[in-house]
């Protein structure tokens, strides 16, 4: 699968993936792809530029991933936050 090839090509760096609700949630394959990637490589994403719409889109993203991964939404938020902090180099020792 393409995900395995991308992960292997970027070793040892960690590759992260995000799904924008507006663009990605229309496809029935998105949940399967999210499960294949796993929560440790996911970040929240939105394609909205208007900050008034961003929060709602991120909440939809959390709920979608929680359902797809059979996780608590709070755990999805916590893990994707830590992933984003690692991605952008702002990681703390909290987990």
N, C-alpha and C positions, 0 to 999 in steps of 0.2 A: 504494500500500500504506500502511497505517496508520503504519508505522515512518517512512516518508518524511514524512508529514504531521506527526508528532510532532517529528521533528528540525527541520523547517522552522519550526514554531511556536515553538521555543525558541531559535532563533538570536539572538544569537551564542553564547549559553551552550551548553555541551556536555551532552547528555542521555546518561545511562548506563542500562543495562538489566541485570537479573540474573535468573537462572533458579534456582529452588529445586528440587533433585532430587525431593523428595517430591511436589511439586505439578506440576511442568512436564515431567518426563522421561517421563511416561506418554503424552504426545501425540506422534504421529509427525511433527508439524509443527515441533516445537521445534528440531531440528537445522537445518532450512531457515531458520527465523526467526533463529537465531544466526548463520548464514552471511550473511544479508541485513544484519544489524546490523553485523557485523564485530568483530574483537577490540578495536579501539580505543574501543569504546563499551560494553564488557562489564565487569561486576564479578561476583565470586563472591557467592553468596547461599545461605543455608539458613534454613528456617523452624523449625528446632529450637531450643527454649529450653534444653534440658539441654546444658550445655557438654561433657559426655562424648560426645554424639552429633554435635556440630558438626564436629569434625575429619574424621570419616568422610564426612559429607555434603559437605564442601568438597572432599575428595579425589575423590569421585564426580563432582562438578561439574567439576573440572579434567579428569578423564579423558573425560567426555562432550564438553566443549568442544574438547579436543585432537583427538578423533576427528572431530567435526563440522566443525572448521575445518582439518583435516589439519595440525596443529601439534604440536610437541614439548610435552609437559605442563609442562616447566620454563619454556618461553616463555609458555605460558598463565598460569602463576602469576606470572611477572615482570610481564607486561603488565597483568593484572587488578589486581595490587598497585599499580602506578603509576596506573592509572585510579582506584582507590579513594582513593589519596592526593590526587589532583587533585580528586575529588568532594568530599572532606572538608576540603580546604584545607591538607593536611599535606604537600604536594608538596615534594620535595627536588630538587637538581640531578642526582641519580643517574639513570641509565637503563640 
